[in-house]
Every structure is written in C-alpha cells, then in structure tokens.
Amino acid sequence: MTPPPAETEHDEDTAAFFEEIENNQGKEFSTCSASDAFNQVWQCYSLRSQALNYYRYGSKKDCGAKYDDFKFCLSTKTKSASVADAMIRKREEEKRLDKQKQRSSEDVWELHA
C-alpha cells in the first residue's frame, strides 16, 4: 500500500466549496426544504385530498404547482448558497405577484358603509 499524500489534494470544485463556506459564515440565506416540498406533493396526491377536491369542485385536484415547487427546490440544491438564495427570493416574489393578480373575496362582496 502506498501512504496517503502529506497534504490533501482537492479539485477545483472542492476548493471552491470550502472557500464559499469560509466566506459565507454568519450570513443568512433563504433555503427550501426538499423533504417538505416532497411532503406537500405527497399530501396533494393523497386519496383524502383528491376525494375532498372532487367532492367540492367535481374534478381532480391539480398538483402541478406543488410538483414544480419540489423540482425547483431540488434544482437549488446544486447551486451555491448565494445563487440559491437569489433564485428562491426571485421565485417567492413571482409567486406573490401571481397571487395578487388572482381574484379575492373582496372582488365578490360589496362594501357597505
């Protein structure tokens, strides 16, 4: 057997990873939990959730948005913390703007003074 090298040799990616860890200590970054996102997809496709939606609306529940969130979360796991943070913040802002464009109960009810 050959003895291990005196100094640990790292490839460029490993060196960049350790450098990022040192530079980002103490910073707060947005993250997403892949397990939570998967649980939301699983819950959406559950029999109870689908049956309730069918009872209320007469159709199968569309879980595409939850699945897209899960895929997005997985895609952030391969990025650096700062890049993932920017991606997550941008997506949250887009989702917030889309939600504002949707109808609300205020569109239905008249205000009586």
Helices and strands as residue ranges (DSSP letters): H 12-23, H 34-44, H 47-57, H 64-76, H 81-101, G 105-107
